Structure formats: C-alpha cells, structure tokens
Amino acid sequence: MRPNRKLIGLMRKDVVRGVMRTKDRVVVLINKEKFDREFDGQIRSMFIETIEYRPIGRIVALDWRRSLPMQAQSPYTQQYRPLIMGVSVGNTCITAGTIGYFTSFATPQGTRYALVSNAHVLTQNPLASSQPRTCLTISQPGPYDICNANCPGSCPNNQYQMCCCGQDLSPYVVGTLGDYVRVKPLTFWCLILYWLGLGSLCMNRVDAAYAYLNSNIQFTPDVIINNQQTHPNSPLVGLVFAGDVQSGMGFVIKINNIISELGAYPVGYNTGVANEGDSVFKVGRTTGYTEGSVESTDVTISVWYETGMAIFTDVYAINPASGYTAFVKPGDSGSPTFKK
C-alpha cells in the first residue's frame, strides 16, 4: 500500500488511524469522534476497492509506560537465567517490554550474542537519533517489574530510572544497547515530501533494536506456554510493537523487515510469512500466551509514542482469537509472534 499525501494528512489530524487492505476490501480504521461525511468523500476517492469503516481507539506503542494499574507478578515478569524469550525486559530508563528473540553477530573478537526487541523497549526514545549515555543498559526483568517485585504498590509514576524504594538495578543488568532502527516521526515536512513523491522518507516498517548480552549472561530460545518452558516448532513471523488497548487488536512487525533493516537473524527458529486468515500465537510480558487471526498483511497505521506520532506500513494486523479478550496489551511490545 502506498499512502498518499491526503491520507497522511488525515492521519496527522487523527481522523484516520489506519488502513488495512484485505482480499476483498479496504478497512479504514477511524477516530469516530472526528469522522464525518466530509472525510468520507475524501477517503473513497483514494481507493477503487470496497470501503469498510471501523472505529478504533488510538494505536499506541505497547511498552509499560502506558498508564494501567499495577499487575500481579506472573511467570512472564520474573527473572530468568538463562534468559528466555517472551518475558519482561527493558532499558533501565524506561519500564518494561518483552524479549523478542536472540541473535548473533560475527565480530573481530568473535561471536557476540544479543537479544532483540522493539526500539521503544531497548532505548529511552526510539524517535531520537541518539540515546543518552546514562540510558544504554538493559535489565531483565524490566525496571517496572523489578520495582513491583521488591516494593509492590509504591512505584512513583515515571521514576523508573532510580526505581522505587531506591532499588539497585545493577544485579539485573544483562546487556548494553547495540543498535536500533530509528523510528521516523511524522512532521509537517512529511506532507511536503509526500507531495514531492518522496513519502517513503517518512515511512517506517520496523521498530526494533538489539542489545549485546554481557559475557556472563546465557540464554535459551524457549518461551513459556501453560506454565511450562518449551520450544515451539513453529516459524517466527514477527514481533508485536503496537495495539489498540480498547479492542485488543495487535500490530506486528514482519520478521523479514527486521532482518533486512537491523541485520538480526533469529537463533533457534526458522522464519516465516503469515497470510491473511492464518492463525498465530504470541508470548508476551503482560498477556502471556494468546492466539489471534491475521486480518491483513498490508497495513498502514499511525502509532503514538511518548514523544510523537509515526506512520508504519507493511505490518500485520492481528485480531484476538475466540476465547481471548485481547491479543496484546501494554507491556507486550516485542513479543515473539509465531504462525500456528
């Protein structure tokens, strides 16, 4: 899908929150409070397919900075040594997200291993071109869960770097930020670039980063399902990065795009491609194991971060499967997603 300037303008105004192309229609995700007939004509002029409108909440990056009640400890928020996938992790200047997978890099000093998650989980600000030197360390579990375990109920908002009760994070540090794909924010200049046919300069396909593991930290590429540590015999298709908290719909970055832009190949898993209608499952820090169905593989959405909005394209849209109230919730950012 190649969004035009008019569509990006409606996203900037928060009238349109996303567009999903399926086999038989285009589903336009709208902000019901701002949508009216004036915009209907504009939107229909952009597509030749049948249009379906669907109200949706604001799509947000799903780290635990989103304001929700303190949650009880679970197997997914605990400390793991060796490290495993699908559990709590975070930059020591943020709160908590999820370990997506492990990767390796050949260096002059030998093979170095790293964990992979979203950039907004492993950096302080994924929209920035560089990170503060005081915000490069990674802890497992993420700072929010370290605080919650040691002094539940007393963590002050947005003070996770010092941690509640003055908790020392150093025993939980497992690595250091290696590299990340900067998330390009949507600015006024993007509209001009779209007008000039250079809109790709403002588009994102990936929210991803890796952190080199400390030499004393080992890992095993397992996940927890039904309270058992296991290794799924399923292809890895992507990482959760955003969602609509109201509906529980999740949005997943494609693994092949992560490999292309970050150069991080999974250790211990084959990669795959999900198709429309496929069943998938993910394992994440907040909701654990959940199942879903791929509604679209061709999605363009506006995603809200702490420091601004960004447009993503070429991502999966996943609806929760029957029996699940949500596919994702805040804290599930980075969750490994597998094709069933």
C-alpha positions, 0 to 999 in steps of 0.5 A: 500500500502506498499512502498518499499525501491526503491520507497522511494528512488525515492521519496527522489530524487523527481522523484516520488511524489506519488502513488495512487492505484485505482480499476483498476490501479496504478497512479504514480504521477511524477516530469516530469522534472526528469522522464525518461525511466530509472525510468520507468523500475524501477517503473513497476517492483514494481507493477503487476497492470496497470501503469498510469503516471501523472505529478504533481507539488510538494505536499506541506503542505497547511498552509499560509506560502506558498508564494501567494499574499495577499487575500481579507478578506472573511467570512472564515478569520474573527473572530468568537465567538463562534468559528466555524469550517472551518475558519482561525486559527493558532499558533501565530508563524506561519500564518494561517490554518483552524479549523478542528473540536472540541473535548473533553477530560475527565480530573481530573478537568473535561471536557476540550474542544479543537479544532483540526487541522493539526500539521503544523497549531497548532505548529511552526514545526510539524517535531520537537519533541518539540515546543518552549515555546514562540510558544504554543498559538493559535489565531483565526483568524490566525496571517496572517489574523489578520495582513491583517485585521488591516494593509492590504498590509504591512505584512513583509514576515515571521514576523508573530510572532510580526505581522505587524504594531506591532499588539497585538495578545493577544485579539485573543488568544483562546487556548494553544497547547495540543498535536500533532502527530509528523510528521516523516521526511524522512532521509537517515536512512529511506532507511536503515530501509526500507531495514531492513523491518522496513519502517513503522518507517518512515511512517506517516498517520496523521498530526494533533494536538489539542489545549485546548480552554481557559475557556472563549472561546465557540464554535459551530460545524457549518461551513459556506456554501453560506454565511450562518452558518449551520450544515451539516448532513453529516459524517466527513471523514477527514481533508485536510493537503496537495495539489498540488497548480498547479492542485488543487488536495487535500490530506486528512487525514482519520478521523479514523487515527486521532482518533486512533493516537491523541485520538480526537473524533469529537463533533457534527458529526458522522464519516465516510469512503469515497470510491473511486468515492464518492463525498465530500465537504470541508470548508476551510480558503482560498477556502471556500466551494468546492466539489471534487471526491475521486480518491483513498483511498490508497495513498502514497505521499511525502509532503514538509514542511518548514523544510523537506520532509515526506512520508504519506500513507493511505490518500485520494486523492481528485480531484476538482469537475466540476465547481471548479478550485481547491479543496484546496489551501494554507491556507486550511490545516485542513479543515473539509472534509465531504462525500456528 
